[in-house]
Amino acid sequence: MPLSMSDVEFGRMTIKEIKMEEKQRPPQSHWYELYAQPCLVELLGSAFFIFIGCASVIENVDGTGRLQPAIAHGLALGLTISILGNISGGHFNPAVSLGAWLIGGLNLVLVIPYWISQLCGGLIGATLAKVMATPDRYVNTTGAAFTGIVSDTQVPSALVGEIVMTMFLVLAVCMGAINEKTRTPLAPFCIGFTVTADILAGGGISGACMNPARAFGPALVASYWDYHWVYWVGPMVGSLLVGALIRLLIGDTKTRLFLK
């Protein structure tokens, strides 16, 4: 029986086998899914998270102290990660993106776009909180900007607090959501609980920011920049230390990588 053209060998494979392999090969992702979509998600998630965080501070009920902002920040972050995390990784924080890149969980080409998206999201969230708030409450809370540091003598303790609290948060993200050896489906809520615990523990020292985007948005909208640098240096140093710590403890990490 003569061979058909589909049975003729093409190198080591027949044309029929080549066609079957092409059908089985997964389609390559579009550039929008690879680059634009994750950044849009980081912007959206940061805006929602920071809006809820700022609103919880501005509208804080007398007598609740740090409890209301702590619970609001933690729940908002956990829920936002649960809803949007599968698209971008659910960072919503430049310090988290830095830590994710350091352990191999984020492609280098996305680091700067993520940071820009998160900062813009922070600006949007803080603006929405200002629009919603009554003028007197907004002024009384300085738009939920971080105002806890009022003198140079407070800087060392606030800086150490931001470093350590950010280390706890970034460690929860990297070990709970990125590293394949230790990942857990409960990661979004573990991360949210970490934020809640940090605010309850250190809110009186530095405000427990742990997130430059959370500091930047309200500071720009309210035009309050006193000791603002602490809320960049502390979280970024904490993230760098976590990257080194995870490499030391685990070595060559296996991670869930975004670029997808």
Short mmCIF file of the C-alpha atoms (twelve columns), coordinates in Angstrom:
data_MODEL
# 
_entry.id   MODEL 
# 
loop_
_atom_site.group_PDB 
_atom_site.id 
_atom_site.type_symbol 
_atom_site.label_atom_id 
_atom_site.label_alt_id 
_atom_site.label_comp_id 
_atom_site.label_asym_id 
_atom_site.label_seq_id 
_atom_site.Cartn_x 
_atom_site.Cartn_y 
_atom_site.Cartn_z 
_atom_site.pdbx_PDB_model_num 
ATOM 1   C CA . MET A 1   0.000   0.000  0.000  1 
ATOM 2   C CA . PRO A 2   1.593   3.299  -1.077 1 
ATOM 3   C CA . LEU A 3   2.370   5.893  1.595  1 
ATOM 4   C CA . SER A 4   0.386   9.105  1.590  1 
ATOM 5   C CA . MET A 5   2.097   12.466 1.810  1 
ATOM 6   C CA . SER A 6   1.059   12.703 5.473  1 
ATOM 7   C CA . ASP A 7   3.147   9.620  6.209  1 
ATOM 8   C CA . VAL A 8   6.315   10.890 4.540  1 
ATOM 9   C CA . GLU A 9   9.115   11.410 7.073  1 
ATOM 10  C CA . PHE A 10  10.103  15.011 7.745  1 
ATOM 11  C CA . GLY A 11  13.515  14.635 9.333  1 
ATOM 12  C CA . ARG A 12  12.865  12.136 12.128 1 
ATOM 13  C CA . MET A 13  9.138   12.817 12.393 1 
ATOM 14  C CA . THR A 14  6.297   12.258 9.966  1 
ATOM 15  C CA . ILE A 15  4.135   15.167 8.853  1 
ATOM 16  C CA . LYS A 16  1.252   13.585 10.761 1 
ATOM 17  C CA . GLU A 17  3.301   13.552 13.972 1 
ATOM 18  C CA . ILE A 18  4.330   17.162 13.444 1 
ATOM 19  C CA . LYS A 19  0.694   18.213 13.077 1 
ATOM 20  C CA . MET A 20  -0.259  16.301 16.235 1 
ATOM 21  C CA . GLU A 21  2.584   17.952 18.176 1 
ATOM 22  C CA . GLU A 22  1.477   21.406 17.008 1 
ATOM 23  C CA . LYS A 23  -2.054  20.705 18.249 1 
ATOM 24  C CA . GLN A 24  -0.765  19.556 21.639 1 
ATOM 25  C CA . ARG A 25  1.574   22.507 22.063 1 
ATOM 26  C CA . PRO A 26  -0.049  25.134 24.343 1 
ATOM 27  C CA . PRO A 27  -0.698  28.471 22.652 1 
ATOM 28  C CA . GLN A 28  1.750   31.218 23.558 1 
ATOM 29  C CA . SER A 29  0.368   33.983 25.761 1 
ATOM 30  C CA . HIS A 30  -0.342  37.337 24.159 1 
ATOM 31  C CA . TRP A 31  1.886   40.262 25.161 1 
ATOM 32  C CA . TYR A 32  -1.097  41.868 26.880 1 
ATOM 33  C CA . GLU A 33  -1.463  38.875 29.215 1 
ATOM 34  C CA . LEU A 34  2.268   38.798 29.864 1 
ATOM 35  C CA . TYR A 35  2.981   42.453 30.504 1 
ATOM 36  C CA . ALA A 36  -0.038  44.780 30.569 1 
ATOM 37  C CA . GLN A 37  -2.579  42.645 32.423 1 
ATOM 38  C CA . PRO A 38  -0.443  41.999 35.538 1 
ATOM 39  C CA . CYS A 39  0.398   45.704 35.809 1 
ATOM 40  C CA . LEU A 40  -3.263  46.698 35.495 1 
ATOM 41  C CA . VAL A 41  -4.113  44.204 38.230 1 
ATOM 42  C CA . GLU A 42  -1.388  45.621 40.482 1 
ATOM 43  C CA . LEU A 43  -2.770  49.109 39.924 1 
ATOM 44  C CA . LEU A 44  -6.359  48.012 40.604 1 
ATOM 45  C CA . GLY A 45  -5.508  45.917 43.651 1 
ATOM 46  C CA . SER A 46  -3.285  48.623 45.140 1 
ATOM 47  C CA . ALA A 47  -6.035  51.204 44.628 1 
ATOM 48  C CA . PHE A 48  -8.644  49.073 46.401 1 
ATOM 49  C CA . PHE A 49  -6.336  48.059 49.241 1 
ATOM 50  C CA . ILE A 50  -5.048  51.570 49.896 1 
ATOM 51  C CA . PHE A 51  -8.520  53.096 49.594 1 
ATOM 52  C CA . ILE A 52  -9.816  50.750 52.310 1 
ATOM 53  C CA . GLY A 53  -6.709  51.335 54.422 1 
ATOM 54  C CA . CYS A 54  -6.929  55.124 54.196 1 
ATOM 55  C CA . ALA A 55  -10.690 55.134 54.774 1 
ATOM 56  C CA . SER A 56  -10.283 52.972 57.888 1 
ATOM 57  C CA . VAL A 57  -7.873  55.536 59.351 1 
ATOM 58  C CA . ILE A 58  -9.879  58.601 58.322 1 
ATOM 59  C CA . GLU A 59  -13.167 57.151 59.569 1 
ATOM 60  C CA . ASN A 60  -11.684 55.433 62.619 1 
ATOM 61  C CA . VAL A 61  -14.325 55.281 65.357 1 
ATOM 62  C CA . ASP A 62  -13.300 56.811 68.676 1 
ATOM 63  C CA . GLY A 63  -12.212 54.175 71.151 1 
ATOM 64  C CA . THR A 64  -11.101 51.469 68.717 1 
ATOM 65  C CA . GLY A 65  -7.507  52.696 68.584 1 
ATOM 66  C CA . ARG A 66  -5.398  50.658 66.131 1 
ATOM 67  C CA . LEU A 67  -7.878  47.779 65.997 1 
ATOM 68  C CA . GLN A 68  -10.075 49.172 63.224 1 
ATOM 69  C CA . PRO A 69  -7.217  50.069 60.831 1 
ATOM 70  C CA . ALA A 70  -5.435  46.793 61.622 1 
ATOM 71  C CA . ILE A 71  -8.443  44.641 60.785 1 
ATOM 72  C CA . ALA A 72  -9.396  46.731 57.737 1 
ATOM 73  C CA . HIS A 73  -5.886  46.628 56.230 1 
ATOM 74  C CA . GLY A 74  -5.497  42.904 56.885 1 
ATOM 75  C CA . LEU A 75  -8.890  41.897 55.502 1 
ATOM 76  C CA . ALA A 76  -8.603  44.173 52.476 1 
ATOM 77  C CA . LEU A 77  -5.178  42.796 51.559 1 
ATOM 78  C CA . GLY A 78  -6.147  39.152 52.075 1 
ATOM 79  C CA . LEU A 79  -9.322  39.477 50.015 1 
ATOM 80  C CA . THR A 80  -7.603  41.423 47.240 1 
ATOM 81  C CA . ILE A 81  -4.869  38.795 46.965 1 
ATOM 82  C CA . SER A 82  -7.480  36.025 46.880 1 
ATOM 83  C CA . ILE A 83  -9.392  37.708 44.053 1 
ATOM 84  C CA . LEU A 84  -6.554  39.048 41.890 1 
ATOM 85  C CA . GLY A 85  -3.450  37.151 42.980 1 
ATOM 86  C CA . ASN A 86  -3.542  34.524 40.228 1 
ATOM 87  C CA . ILE A 87  -3.110  37.201 37.565 1 
ATOM 88  C CA . SER A 88  -0.207  39.244 38.938 1 
ATOM 89  C CA . GLY A 89  0.951   37.457 42.070 1 
ATOM 90  C CA . GLY A 90  -0.967  39.889 44.274 1 
ATOM 91  C CA . HIS A 91  1.906   42.058 45.499 1 
ATOM 92  C CA . PHE A 92  0.323   45.536 45.787 1 
ATOM 93  C CA . ASN A 93  3.531   46.658 47.506 1 
ATOM 94  C CA . PRO A 94  6.909   47.658 45.998 1 
ATOM 95  C CA . ALA A 95  8.756   45.952 48.858 1 
ATOM 96  C CA . VAL A 96  6.950   42.667 48.174 1 
ATOM 97  C CA . SER A 97  7.750   42.912 44.457 1 
ATOM 98  C CA . LEU A 98  11.414  43.444 45.313 1 
ATOM 99  C CA . GLY A 99  11.432  40.388 47.576 1 
ATOM 100 C CA . ALA A 100 9.632   38.298 44.958 1 
ATOM 101 C CA . TRP A 101 12.218  39.224 42.336 1 
ATOM 102 C CA . LEU A 102 15.116  38.461 44.686 1 
ATOM 103 C CA . ILE A 103 13.955  34.868 45.198 1 
ATOM 104 C CA . GLY A 104 13.056  34.316 41.539 1 
ATOM 105 C CA . GLY A 105 9.299   34.793 41.759 1 
ATOM 106 C CA . LEU A 106 9.072   37.829 39.452 1 
ATOM 107 C CA . ASN A 107 10.722  38.497 36.122 1 
ATOM 108 C CA . LEU A 108 13.096  41.468 36.150 1 
ATOM 109 C CA . VAL A 109 11.295  43.172 33.262 1 
ATOM 110 C CA . LEU A 110 8.171   43.520 35.423 1 
ATOM 111 C CA . VAL A 111 9.755   44.982 38.568 1 
ATOM 112 C CA . ILE A 112 9.746   48.651 37.540 1 
ATOM 113 C CA . PRO A 113 6.305   48.461 35.839 1 
ATOM 114 C CA . TYR A 114 4.931   46.826 39.002 1 
ATOM 115 C CA . TRP A 115 6.358   49.618 41.165 1 
ATOM 116 C CA . ILE A 116 4.866   52.306 38.925 1 
ATOM 117 C CA . SER A 117 1.489   50.550 38.903 1 
ATOM 118 C CA . GLN A 118 1.485   50.185 42.688 1 
ATOM 119 C CA . LEU A 119 2.394   53.828 43.281 1 
ATOM 120 C CA . CYS A 120 -0.296  54.997 40.858 1 
ATOM 121 C CA . GLY A 121 -2.763  52.672 42.574 1 
ATOM 122 C CA . GLY A 122 -1.807  54.184 45.909 1 
ATOM 123 C CA . LEU A 123 -2.450  57.656 44.534 1 
ATOM 124 C CA . ILE A 124 -5.864  56.612 43.188 1 
ATOM 125 C CA . GLY A 125 -6.842  54.914 46.448 1 
ATOM 126 C CA . ALA A 126 -5.822  57.912 48.556 1 
ATOM 127 C CA . THR A 127 -7.678  60.293 46.231 1 
ATOM 128 C CA . LEU A 128 -10.871 58.211 46.440 1 
ATOM 129 C CA . ALA A 129 -10.595 58.174 50.235 1 
ATOM 130 C CA . LYS A 130 -10.317 61.973 50.229 1 
ATOM 131 C CA . VAL A 131 -13.361 62.311 47.972 1 
ATOM 132 C CA . MET A 132 -15.407 60.060 50.256 1 
ATOM 133 C CA . ALA A 133 -14.310 61.605 53.563 1 
ATOM 134 C CA . THR A 134 -15.785 64.636 55.243 1 
ATOM 135 C CA . PRO A 135 -13.366 67.599 55.218 1 
ATOM 136 C CA . ASP A 136 -12.973 67.795 58.995 1 
ATOM 137 C CA . ARG A 137 -12.133 64.092 59.405 1 
ATOM 138 C CA . TYR A 138 -9.738  64.234 56.473 1 
ATOM 139 C CA . VAL A 139 -7.868  67.204 57.911 1 
ATOM 140 C CA . ASN A 140 -7.793  65.732 61.422 1 
ATOM 141 C CA . THR A 141 -6.127  62.544 60.154 1 
ATOM 142 C CA . THR A 142 -3.932  64.262 57.519 1 
ATOM 143 C CA . GLY A 143 -5.558  62.089 54.887 1 
ATOM 144 C CA . ALA A 144 -4.282  58.858 56.520 1 
ATOM 145 C CA . ALA A 145 -0.675  59.846 55.810 1 
ATOM 146 C CA . PHE A 146 1.879   58.563 58.301 1 
ATOM 147 C CA . THR A 147 2.354   61.279 60.903 1 
ATOM 148 C CA . GLY A 148 3.595   59.272 63.872 1 
ATOM 149 C CA . ILE A 149 7.218   60.432 63.568 1 
ATOM 150 C CA . VAL A 150 7.497   64.019 64.798 1 
ATOM 151 C CA . SER A 151 11.143  64.260 65.900 1 
ATOM 152 C CA . ASP A 152 14.550  62.900 64.954 1 
ATOM 153 C CA . THR A 153 14.756  60.922 68.181 1 
ATOM 154 C CA . GLN A 154 11.926  58.672 66.958 1 
ATOM 155 C CA . VAL A 155 13.595  57.812 63.661 1 
ATOM 156 C CA . PRO A 156 15.832  54.907 64.835 1 
ATOM 157 C CA . SER A 157 13.015  52.993 66.532 1 
ATOM 158 C CA . ALA A 158 10.608  53.703 63.656 1 
ATOM 159 C CA . LEU A 159 13.157  52.608 61.073 1 
ATOM 160 C CA . VAL A 160 13.946  49.381 62.913 1 
ATOM 161 C CA . GLY A 161 10.229  48.744 63.337 1 
ATOM 162 C CA . GLU A 162 9.538   49.205 59.625 1 
ATOM 163 C CA . ILE A 163 12.430  46.905 58.699 1 
ATOM 164 C CA . VAL A 164 11.366  44.097 61.026 1 
ATOM 165 C CA . MET A 165 7.638   44.339 60.307 1 
ATOM 166 C CA . THR A 166 8.288   44.395 56.563 1 
ATOM 167 C CA . MET A 167 10.526  41.352 56.923 1 
ATOM 168 C CA . PHE A 168 7.658   39.499 58.595 1 
ATOM 169 C CA . LEU A 169 5.273   40.510 55.785 1 
ATOM 170 C CA . VAL A 170 7.630   39.746 52.880 1 
ATOM 171 C CA . LEU A 171 8.600   36.442 54.485 1 
ATOM 172 C CA . ALA A 172 4.916   35.500 54.681 1 
ATOM 173 C CA . VAL A 173 4.476   36.322 50.995 1 
ATOM 174 C CA . CYS A 174 7.627   34.605 49.752 1 
ATOM 175 C CA . MET A 175 7.251   31.462 51.827 1 
ATOM 176 C CA . GLY A 176 3.464   31.227 51.822 1 
ATOM 177 C CA . ALA A 177 2.666   32.162 48.226 1 
ATOM 178 C CA . ILE A 178 5.801   31.978 46.046 1 
ATOM 179 C CA . ASN A 179 8.194   29.259 47.206 1 
ATOM 180 C CA . GLU A 180 6.897   25.897 45.968 1 
ATOM 181 C CA . LYS A 181 8.285   24.011 48.975 1 
ATOM 182 C CA . THR A 182 6.249   25.979 51.499 1 
ATOM 183 C CA . ARG A 183 3.284   27.378 49.537 1 
ATOM 184 C CA . THR A 184 -0.157  27.098 51.109 1 
ATOM 185 C CA . PRO A 185 -3.672  27.796 49.763 1 
ATOM 186 C CA . LEU A 186 -4.240  29.849 52.917 1 
ATOM 187 C CA . ALA A 187 -1.485  32.289 51.882 1 
ATOM 188 C CA . PRO A 188 -3.788  35.288 51.186 1 
ATOM 189 C CA . PHE A 189 -5.244  35.165 54.656 1 
ATOM 190 C CA . CYS A 190 -1.869  34.441 56.281 1 
ATOM 191 C CA . ILE A 191 -0.527  37.567 54.571 1 
ATOM 192 C CA . GLY A 192 -3.544  39.599 55.665 1 
ATOM 193 C CA . PHE A 193 -3.188  38.377 59.254 1 
ATOM 194 C CA . THR A 194 0.497   39.338 59.158 1 
ATOM 195 C CA . VAL A 195 -0.438  42.907 58.258 1 
ATOM 196 C CA . THR A 196 -3.017  42.974 61.057 1 
ATOM 197 C CA . ALA A 197 -0.499  41.662 63.589 1 
ATOM 198 C CA . ASP A 198 2.145   44.168 62.474 1 
ATOM 199 C CA . ILE A 199 -0.230  47.123 62.818 1 
ATOM 200 C CA . LEU A 200 -1.408  46.007 66.240 1 
ATOM 201 C CA . ALA A 201 2.185   45.512 67.391 1 
ATOM 202 C CA . GLY A 202 3.975   48.456 65.797 1 
ATOM 203 C CA . GLY A 203 1.335   50.960 64.793 1 
ATOM 204 C CA . GLY A 204 2.193   53.164 67.744 1 
ATOM 205 C CA . ILE A 205 5.890   53.238 66.833 1 
ATOM 206 C CA . SER A 206 5.928   54.050 63.133 1 
ATOM 207 C CA . GLY A 207 2.374   53.565 61.928 1 
ATOM 208 C CA . ALA A 208 3.317   50.095 60.581 1 
ATOM 209 C CA . CYS A 209 3.394   51.092 56.928 1 
ATOM 210 C CA . MET A 210 5.474   48.241 55.392 1 
ATOM 211 C CA . ASN A 211 4.463   49.521 51.952 1 
ATOM 212 C CA . PRO A 212 5.943   52.532 50.114 1 
ATOM 213 C CA . ALA A 213 2.832   52.753 47.910 1 
ATOM 214 C CA . ARG A 214 0.630   53.002 51.012 1 
ATOM 215 C CA . ALA A 215 2.840   55.855 52.259 1 
ATOM 216 C CA . PHE A 216 3.229   57.619 48.912 1 
ATOM 217 C CA . GLY A 217 -0.436  57.983 47.884 1 
ATOM 218 C CA . PRO A 218 -1.731  59.711 51.036 1 
ATOM 219 C CA . ALA A 219 1.461   61.793 51.378 1 
ATOM 220 C CA . LEU A 220 1.040   63.182 47.858 1 
ATOM 221 C CA . VAL A 221 -2.701  63.831 48.163 1 
ATOM 222 C CA . ALA A 222 -2.389  65.453 51.608 1 
ATOM 223 C CA . SER A 223 0.984   67.079 50.783 1 
ATOM 224 C CA . TYR A 224 2.568   65.715 53.956 1 
ATOM 225 C CA . TRP A 225 6.197   64.616 53.560 1 
ATOM 226 C CA . ASP A 226 7.671   64.757 57.069 1 
ATOM 227 C CA . TYR A 227 10.024  61.772 57.542 1 
ATOM 228 C CA . HIS A 228 8.516   60.180 54.444 1 
ATOM 229 C CA . TRP A 229 11.846  58.594 53.537 1 
ATOM 230 C CA . VAL A 230 11.537  56.224 56.518 1 
ATOM 231 C CA . TYR A 231 8.612   54.509 54.794 1 
ATOM 232 C CA . TRP A 232 10.753  53.808 51.747 1 
ATOM 233 C CA . VAL A 233 14.057  52.895 53.334 1 
ATOM 234 C CA . GLY A 234 12.596  50.647 56.056 1 
ATOM 235 C CA . PRO A 235 10.429  48.430 53.807 1 
ATOM 236 C CA . MET A 236 13.023  48.154 51.048 1 
ATOM 237 C CA . VAL A 237 15.821  47.218 53.461 1 
ATOM 238 C CA . GLY A 238 13.518  44.690 55.114 1 
ATOM 239 C CA . SER A 239 12.755  43.155 51.721 1 
ATOM 240 C CA . LEU A 240 16.438  42.908 50.830 1 
ATOM 241 C CA . LEU A 241 17.150  41.146 54.120 1 
ATOM 242 C CA . VAL A 242 14.352  38.632 53.511 1 
ATOM 243 C CA . GLY A 243 15.721  37.862 50.043 1 
ATOM 244 C CA . ALA A 244 19.121  37.109 51.553 1 
ATOM 245 C CA . LEU A 245 17.589  35.149 54.445 1 
ATOM 246 C CA . ILE A 246 15.519  32.882 52.183 1 
ATOM 247 C CA . ARG A 247 18.526  32.168 49.972 1 
ATOM 248 C CA . LEU A 248 20.506  31.301 53.107 1 
ATOM 249 C CA . LEU A 249 17.830  29.033 54.595 1 
ATOM 250 C CA . ILE A 250 16.565  27.307 51.458 1 
ATOM 251 C CA . GLY A 251 19.273  27.856 48.883 1 
ATOM 252 C CA . ASP A 252 18.104  27.375 45.290 1 
ATOM 253 C CA . THR A 253 14.391  28.123 45.651 1 
ATOM 254 C CA . LYS A 254 11.689  26.763 43.379 1 
ATOM 255 C CA . THR A 255 9.170   29.503 42.811 1 
ATOM 256 C CA . ARG A 256 5.996   30.368 40.977 1 
ATOM 257 C CA . LEU A 257 7.252   32.805 38.366 1 
ATOM 258 C CA . PHE A 258 5.456   35.879 37.028 1 
ATOM 259 C CA . LEU A 259 6.151   36.574 33.927 1 
ATOM 260 C CA . LYS A 260 3.736   33.702 33.620 1 
# 
